[in-house]
Amino acid sequence: MQVPAPFEYERATSVDQAIGLLERLGNSARLVAGGHSLLPMMKLRLANFEYLIDINDLHGELGYIRLGAGEVRIGAMTRHRELLESDALAEVFPIFRDAERVIADPIVRNRGTLGGSLCQADPSEDLSAVCTTLDASCVIRGPRNTERVVSMEEFHVGPYETAVADNEILTEIRIPVKPYASGSAYAKVERRAGDWAVVSAGAAIWLDAAGRIADARVGLAAVGPNTTGIPEISAALRGQEPAEALYELAGAIAARTCDPVTDTRGSADYKRHLADELTRRTLRTAVSRARS
Amino acid sequence: MTTVSERRETEFEDNDQKPVGFGRMLRKEDARLLRGRGRFVDDVQLPGMLHLAILRSPFAHASIVSIDTSAAEASPGVKAVVTGETLKGLGLAWMPTLSNDVQAVLATDKVRFQGQEVAFVVAEDRYQARDALELIDVEYDVLEPVIDVRKALEPDAPVIRTDLDGKTNNHVFDWETGDEEETNRVFAEADVIVKEDIVYPRVHPAPMETCGSVADFDPVEGKLRLWSTTQAPHAHRTLYAIVAGLPEHKIQVIAPDIGGGFGNKVPIYPGYVHSIVGSIVTGKPVKWMEDRSENLISTGFARDYIMRAEIAATRAGKILAIRTNVLADHGAFNGTAAPVKYPAGFFGVFTGSYDLKAAHCKMTAVYTNKAPGGVAYACSFRITEAVYLVERIVDALSYELRMDPAELRLKNFIQPEQFPYTTKTGWVYDSGDYEPTMRLAMEMAGYEDLRKEQALKRAKGELMGIGIAFFTEAVGAGPRKNMDILGLGMADGCELRVHPTGKAVVRLSVKTQGQGHETTFAQIIAEELGIPPADIDVVHGDTDNTPFGLGTYGSRSTPVSGAAAALVARKVRDKAKLIASAMLEVSVADLDWVKGVFQVKGDPGKSVTIQDIAMRAHGAGDLPDGMEGGLEAQICYNPSNLTYPHGAYICVVDIDPGTAEVKVRRFIAVDDCGTRINPMIIEGQVHGGLTDGVGMALMEMISFDEDGNCLGASLMDYLIPTALEVPDWETGFTVTPSPHHPIGAKGIGESATVGSPPAIVNAVVDALKPFGVRHADMPLTPSRVWDAMRGQATPPI
């Protein structure tokens, strides 16, 4: 049996109390939410923290999906299962349900959280790709009620590294709802159900009244140091009539601009190919959803 | 024929039959196991028990310069820290492997694979033991590792086994079978020769329960009790006696419930010995339970064969000969689990199910800086590799001949009248009737319709593949004149005692790891004696309470121990008949046996049951002259031959042309394991083996980087399939009894693991036919399939 090194443990009772603890303990402490990444790393002794601050009791405070007119707000403690099962969220952003269906397994989804997924900052992480695709921003709270809002690009500063400081907590994700007919989709290639992505892609499309592309975004996972948005695709698609040739163009841009490495999940060439293939597939689905 | 849909309708009905003998019934052990009331090694808690953790090498190849244990010894709760130097003083630093090599119990001179045992700590709890490992300071001098098996024999390759006197290279053995000259002659005359380089990568059995032990040495009695995860408790006891110098009668090995073995729990691992040493040193019981990473990086792997296969045939599709050259990676110590005279296991059955004119194999085995093993991972000693080789190369031949792979196989099968059939490599197949098995599988699959569907799909650019594998296995090792492990003959004992009230206890030498022995063996006794299975207690796994035998692996429980159980029951029945004749006052010749009852011929109303007889045997009444009381018997069964189960498997896959993902759509498995004892248990074994096959074919591989770091050290990296990767299994059967087995049973435990990988790979390769693909190696991950689609298939090592 794998056993972690000694650590002290405290259950936070409020966000502010958790921040207070972080303020005091600095980088010797770590927050634990679902724990599905952190606990295995601790048991393998790849991660050794003196203190664990359990924030599962903050689900009441930070577990929510709120749909507003111009924005969807999702609390950082919202569990995968809640994201998967929310019909309201699937109605606005079907990409969430697409992604949640291929994230891990029901046992993990019962515990794992949106905030935990983003803060793990694994380059292959699915919800990070979803949030990148949807141009989400991240609300980070610090001591003395300070709060700052950063974009996904700013949030992820490298593999397993985020903009969240030692005394801060990610509390909320905000996703803009644009005044257009929208569609979104997610696709993932994995070696086995529940595995990390070999490559995955998200796409979101906004169509104007004339049926032209008002905006389009593509987010890729597992083909670079972090999940990546591809502005060049957005620029190429805006103002255009959706068409197969356009998806091909977008796929080609995705393949050209991504930066995969060869590993046991697949060769760099294959991953580049998937970036192309999955970009085309998700754009196609997103457009058909935007039209329906 | 049993199909999935048919079985579902009848499952519960069947299970209510409560057969007194063979038939479908729920497993007796499941009441315990499904309720979480099983008792596994890690459940063993003894008063004062200490915990052991092992420090392992981070390097694949390095000299040990020094080890400083002082900080660890001073760590809280630590009772002992033991290094190779300590063991050297006790003469315990090395131990024999199952293949007459030696393996380090703790490294003394150098480490030879990443994960090798370097020191161990015994402490009051497992946390303290693990914490103290971090305080052991080992200075290594890193050496160049031998990782590429193809370069292991190059003259300038570093020598791994410097511990062996005079060893100047990494050669383990050469082995040869068949007639080279005759084979070359047949090849020279053949119309068609097809050649492929075929790799069966290193895989790991990865049982759900990892390996572990609890050792309790009682200094007063001088007795060692060892609870351990072992598939072969008796063989282990004898080896401990030899290694540790303890008298055999003072060692009790107990294998409690075992959470899967698949060959992984056949060898003796250093950790078991550590716990014994730990208990002797501290005077307390000591538990060692390895974690998942330790299991994957250090315990017995399987396969790792690089095979060059060649097949010769006529233009009309008559297969003439097969020859092969194999390079076998045995890791740092030769720990192959196989009968001693069979260094390549039963690889000699690579001639498959076909009537050949000639065959030849040459094999070279080498040492590398990788974990030792070569266990029978559900492969009955390298038959998995052999069957994969022949079924893959036969498919490559069908590709070249443009002949349907089913037709090619049907054309070349050994015919029923040729049995017993001696292969060109000397194996005597006991019985077989291959064509009906093949035809049944084709009928269940709807083979012709599948080919039509495939043609339509190909026209549309869709990728659908149909793969066939037909296998013959050699299981149930084995005849003691040929087969032994470290001098221990591969026979098995069995004891049966019928209690006065007609209930019984049967004691076995084999040991279940989940296969359902407590049910199957009760059913064998029930069939022979007419005592209901519920009334028969099956005792196994404890060397103090069971007869000697070599254990459960290589599908040998039913072929060997099952035969022993049937014969011991017949011995009891013979005695019961004498008692019945006295009770009924007729001669034995006037008695008929109707399962569970002796009747007087022509007067069935005059009868005694086996229960009546049991009471008489233990009672105060008269017994026949000279007969002792009691109703019991014992036996040691020495099989006269192996048994040879066969099967026809058909797999249907769909491949996404855009992503190269493989989906196994259907899998039809028709098995012939001779007489079937409990069809539900057989189907369960087949389902498990097929799932295993999906894993090996599509995702499993223990790989290493160039420094010898194991890249499969967790189940996140070493993928095993889930329910989502497998289809509804469609199983069927034919029955060709073994002529030499008392009940005609042949063993089923490994058939599906042996037969399914080639069926799946053949299906994938078939799907890729439009791309001109004739071969692609496992594991067929999406990336590797995509390479194959572009004509860039590469071996995985």
Chai-1 contact restraints between the chains, C-beta under 6 A:
chainA,res_idxA,chainB,res_idxB,connection_type,confidence,min_distance_angstrom,max_distance_angstrom,comment,restraint_id
A,M1,B,M289,contact,1.0,0.0,6.0,A-B,restraint_1
A,M1,B,D291,contact,1.0,0.0,6.0,A-B,restraint_2
A,Q2,B,D291,contact,1.0,0.0,6.0,A-B,restraint_3
A,V3,B,R126,contact,1.0,0.0,6.0,A-B,restraint_4
A,V3,B,Y127,contact,1.0,0.0,6.0,A-B,restraint_5
A,V3,B,R130,contact,1.0,0.0,6.0,A-B,restraint_6
A,V189,B,T659,contact,1.0,0.0,6.0,A-B,restraint_7
A,V189,B,P782,contact,1.0,0.0,6.0,A-B,restraint_8
A,R191,B,M699,contact,1.0,0.0,6.0,A-B,restraint_9
A,R191,B,L719,contact,1.0,0.0,6.0,A-B,restraint_10
A,R191,B,T781,contact,1.0,0.0,6.0,A-B,restraint_11
A,R192,B,M699,contact,1.0,0.0,6.0,A-B,restraint_12
A,R192,B,L719,contact,1.0,0.0,6.0,A-B,restraint_13
A,R192,B,E725,contact,1.0,0.0,6.0,A-B,restraint_14
A,A193,B,T722,contact,1.0,0.0,6.0,A-B,restraint_15
A,A193,B,L724,contact,1.0,0.0,6.0,A-B,restraint_16
A,T264,B,L711,contact,1.0,0.0,6.0,A-B,restraint_17
A,G266,B,S783,contact,1.0,0.0,6.0,A-B,restraint_18
A,S267,B,S783,contact,1.0,0.0,6.0,A-B,restraint_19
A,Y270,B,S783,contact,1.0,0.0,6.0,A-B,restraint_20
A,Y270,B,W786,contact,1.0,0.0,6.0,A-B,restraint_21
A,E277,B,G658,contact,1.0,0.0,6.0,A-B,restraint_22
A,E277,B,T659,contact,1.0,0.0,6.0,A-B,restraint_23
